[in-house]
Amino acid sequence: MTMTLFELKQNMATLAEQLGKTEKSMTQKAIDPKVSTEELNQLQTTKADLKQRFDLLKEQHDALEAEQKAKLEKGKFSHTDDPKQKVIDAKAQLIKKTMAKEAVPSEVFQTLGDDDTTGGGKFLPKTVANDILVEPLVKNPLRENSVITNIPNLEIPKVSFTLDDDDFIADMETAKELKAKGETVSFTRHKFKVYAGVSETVLLGTNTNLVATVENALQSGVAAKERKVAFAEMPKTGEEHMSFYDETVVNIKRVEGEDLYKAIKAAIADLHEDYRETAKIFMRYADYLNIIETLANGNATLYTAQPEQILGKPVVFTDAAVDPVIGAFSYSHFNYDIGAQYEQDKDVKTGVNLFVVTAWFDHQIKLSSAFRIATVVSK
């Protein structure tokens, strides 16, 4: 009958105690001239026997302990006590298990903030969803200016406060918009997928590099999707309300000028002061350089001036803004539904494995009257 690890430990303790007593007895009797040599030899034999038994038990104990430890370690995804590294290791395990089409251990979900004990859940754990969908990313300039939330079935008022009289809104365009379109915004769900290509070398590399590679790709994809729908000249059916340039649902007022510089100045002036105070200009860098070239007329000092000094408001450059959009971008709001999913796929053209995130989001321009679009007068 095979002994358990606990029984081996108990028997080893017993033998160790007996061995200690024998060695102590030998020491005492060795200095006693009345003790015969035969008795000392017997003690020596007893000591050797106990030592041999102890070594045999220790060998069995060490082997069984190593076996059990290996089983425990195999089930772990991380061997560190560092909370940050533990999260990275958990994310890596999520990616690796997904790519291998294996169930993700419940311990991974718990570490990432989602107690999914079924092992077959498809919803993104909270930590992963936050890092991919919610955390700001500089590649989409709207991220630093718009509102980003992750709330299912979100419904919010267009204006954050009200007064006891119903004519407190000084901007008549805003008042008309609220009357025509309602005073609340309800966010809907629009599905999109982001694909992160993962090569075998990255998949077999360090957890830190694997997680960084996948997250960077997914974050870039999410940011690109946000920017694309927000500045779409011809929005897809059902996504019209997401674009600043939509003239059917959003219908932001266009302000014209003889040139782009005058159009932007006129658009800023046309904003009500409630929005003008915090307004920013989203425009293409090439358009800004053309403005500087025209204004400078050989004067190099304008090229070193800050864009805000030239145009009067902070400028954010993005090539997606085919016509400059001016306004209070706190009224631009992205919301993600918590039901994001992940799965594995393969690019048959390249043979590269893909880590895929399916997400649902919405972009609402809460008040069209908080924005203006600058355009040049057609000649």
N, C-alpha and C positions, 0 to 999 in steps of 0.2 A: 504494500500500500504506500503510495507516494505521499510524503508529508507536505503540508502547506508551508508557506513562507513563515507564518506565525509560529507553527510548531517547530520548525527548524531553529528559529531564533530562541525559543524557550529551551530546547535541548542544548543548544550551544552555550546558553547562559549557565545551565546546570553543570555541563562539563567544565566550563571555565572556572566555576566556583570550586569544583572538586579538584581541578588541577592546581588551583591556587593553594588549597588546603594541603595537598600532597607536597608541594614545593616548600611550604612553610614548615611542615613536619620534618622533611629531609634536612632542612637547615638546622633545626633544633637538635635533631638526633645525631647529626654529623659531628657536633662538638661534644657529644656525650660519650665518654669512653666506655660506659657500661653497655651501649648499644652494639650488638654484634654486626659483623660485616654482612652476614646473610640477611639480616633485617634491612640494612641499608640497600642491599641489592634488590630486595623485594620492592622497596619504595621506588627505586630507580625504574624497575620494570613497570610498576603501576603508573608512574609519571609518563613513561614512553607510550603506554597503552592509551592513557587519557588524551595525550597529545595527538596521537594518530587518529583517534575517534573524532576529536575536535576538528582536525584538519579536513577529514572526510565530510563532516557536516558543513563546514565552512565552504567547501568546494561546491556542494549541492546548493547551499544557500545563495552563494554569489551567482551561480548559473541561473537559478530560478528568479532571483531579483533582477538580473540583467534582462531576462526574457520578458518579465512583467513590465519593466521600465520601457523596453522597446515597444511593447504594445501600446502603452500609454502615450509615448512620444509620437507614435505613428498617427494617433488620432488628433494630435495637436497641430495647429497651423502656425504657431509662433512659440518661440522659446525665450522671449524677452519680457522684461518687466516694464519696459519703456512704453507708456500708453500710445505715443505717436507711432512708434515702430509697430506696435501691436495692430493698430488700425491699418497700416500699410500692408502688413502680412495678411490681415484678414481680407483686404481688397484683392491682394494677389491670389489668395486662395479662391475667392469668388470668381475671378477671371479664369484661373486655371481649371477649376471644376466645370465652369460653364463651357469652356472650349473643349473639354474632354467629354462633354455631355453627361456629367456625373452630378449626383445630388450634392448640394452645398451643405456642409455640416451646420447644425443649429448653432454651434458655438460661434461660427463666423457671423451669422445674422445677429446674434446677441451683441457681439463686439461692435458691429456696425450700427447698432441702435434699432434693430428690428427682431423681435422675438418670434421668428418663424421656425417652429420646431418640426415642421413636416418634412423638411429637407428637399421638398420639390417646389417650393414657392417661386414665383416668377417676378414678384414685385421687388423693385430696387430697395435695399436697406436705406434708412434715412441718411446715414453719413455719406453714402455714395451719391444719392440723389441730390443732396445739398451741394456737394463738391462739383458735381457735373452740371446741375441745372440752375442752381441759385447763386453760387459764389461768383462775384464779379470777374469779368475777363476783359482785359484791355482791348482785345481784338474787335470787340463790338463797342464803339464809343457810346452807344445808347445806354450800355450797362452802368455807366458812371453817372447817368443823368435821369434815367427812367426809374420807375418803381418796379422792384422785382419781388414777387411773392410766390409761395408754394402752398396754396390753400384750395381745397376742392369746393366746387360750387360757390365760388366767391361772388358776392354782390355787395357793392359799395355805393355811397352817394357820390355824385359828380362834384359837389361842393362840400367841403369838409365842415362847414358851420352854417347855421341859419340864425336869423333874427326874428323878433316878434312881429315885425311888419313885413309884408311880402314884396316890398319894393326896395329892399336893401341892396340889391345887386345894381351897381351903378352902370355897368357895361350892358347896354341894351342888346348887343349881339348875344351875350351869354344868357340874358333873360329869355330872349326869343328861342335860343337853342334848348334851354331847359324845358320850356313850354312845349316845344315841338317834339323833342326826343325823350322827354322824361327826366327825372332828377336822379335816377340810379343807373348803375352800369352792372350788367350781369355777364360774367365771363363764361364762355363756352369752351368746348374741347375740340382741338384740331390736332390730328395725329401726324407725327413725322418720325422718321428713323434717322439715326446717326450711326455710321459704320466706322469702327476703328480697326485698321489692319494690323495684325499681330503676327510677326514672323516667328519661326521656330527658335531662332537665336534669342529673340527678346523673351519668348515664353519660357525658355530654359535659363534665362539670366537671373539677375538679382530681383527680389521682390520690389525694391525701390524703383529700379529702372522700368520694370514691367508696368507698375501702377502709374508712374509718371507718363510713360508712352501712351497708355490707353486713355488716361484722364485728359491729357493735353489734346489728343485727337478728338475725343468726345466733346470737350469744352469748346474747341474751335468750331466743330460742326454745329453745336447748339447756337453759338454766337453768330455764325454765318447765317443760320436760318432766321434768327431774330432780325438781323440787319436786312436780310433779303425781303421779308414780308413787310417790314416797316417802311421801306423805301421803294416798294414795287411800283413801277409806272403802270403796269398792267397786271393787277392782282388776280390770283386764281379765283375761280368761282367759290364763294363762301368765305374768302379771305379779304374781301374788299374793305371791310371795316378796320383792318390792321394797318393799312397803308396811309401815310400822310398825303400821298398824291391822289388818292381815290376821290373821284368827283361825283359819286353816286350816293354813298352813305356818309363818308366823313366830310367831304366838300369843304376843305379849308379855304379861306378867302385868299385869293391871289392878288398881290399888289404889284403893279407894273412901274417901270422906270425906263428912262432913255438908255441907260446902261445898267449893268448889274450892281454897281456901287450905289447908284441912286435908288434902284429898286429895293436894295437891302435897307438903306436908310429910311425909305418911305414905309417899308414893312414894319420896321421897329417903331416908327412914329405912329403907325396905324394901330398898334396893339394898345389895349387899355392899360392904364398904369398898373393895375393889379398884376398883370402878366409881364409887362415891360420891365418891371423891377428885377425880376429873376431870369429874364430872357437870355437865351443863347442862340448862336447861329450855327447850324449844321450845313456845311458846304464842301465842295470839292477843292482840293489844294490848287489844282490847275486854274480854277476860276479865280481864286484869291490872288495868285501870281499875276494873272491878267489885269486885275484891278490895280495892283501895286505898280505894274508896268505903266498903266495909263496915268495914274496919279503922279508917279515919280517924275515922268517927263525928263529923265536924265539926272534926277536928284537921288543919289544913292542912299541918303539917310532913311528914306521910307522903307527900304528893304530890311533894315535892322530894327524897325519899330515892331512892337507887339501887335498882333492882329486886333486885339481889343482897342488899342489906341487908334487904329485906322477906322474900324467899323463901329466902334462905340459899345460893343457888347462882346463877351467871351465867344471865341470861335472854336468849334470842334470840326476837325477835318475828316471827311469820309467820302470816298469816291462814289458811294451809293446815292449821295444827295445830288441828283442831276440838276435840280433847282434848289437853291438855298431854302432851308426850312428854319423859320425863326419863331421862337416861342418859349413858354415855360414848360420844360420837358418833364416836370413832376406830374404833368397831366398825361404822360405816356406811361402805360402800366402793362407789364408782362406778368402773367400768372401761369404757373405750372400746376397741373393736377398731380396728386401724389401717386397716381397709378402707373408710374413709369415701369417698363418691363425690360428685361435683358434676355438675350439669347445668342446662340452661336450660328454663324453662317460661313460660307466659303465663296470667295471670288473665283469663279470657274475660269476666268480669263488669265488671272495671275497665279492662282493656286494658293493665295495668301488667306489664312484663316481670319475671320472677322468677329469682333466682339460688338454686338449690336444692341443699341438702346432705343426702345420705342417710347416716345413721350407724347403727352398731350399738353398743349399750351394755348394761350390766347393773348393777343395784344389789343388793348383797348385805348383809343385816344379819347380820354374821358370828356374833354371839352375841345371841340374844333376851334372855338373862338379864342382859345389860349395860344393859337398858332397863326402864322402867316407864311405864305410862299412867295418868294421874290422872283419875278419874271421880267424879262426885257420886252419892251414894246415891239411888236412886230412891225417891220418897215416894209 
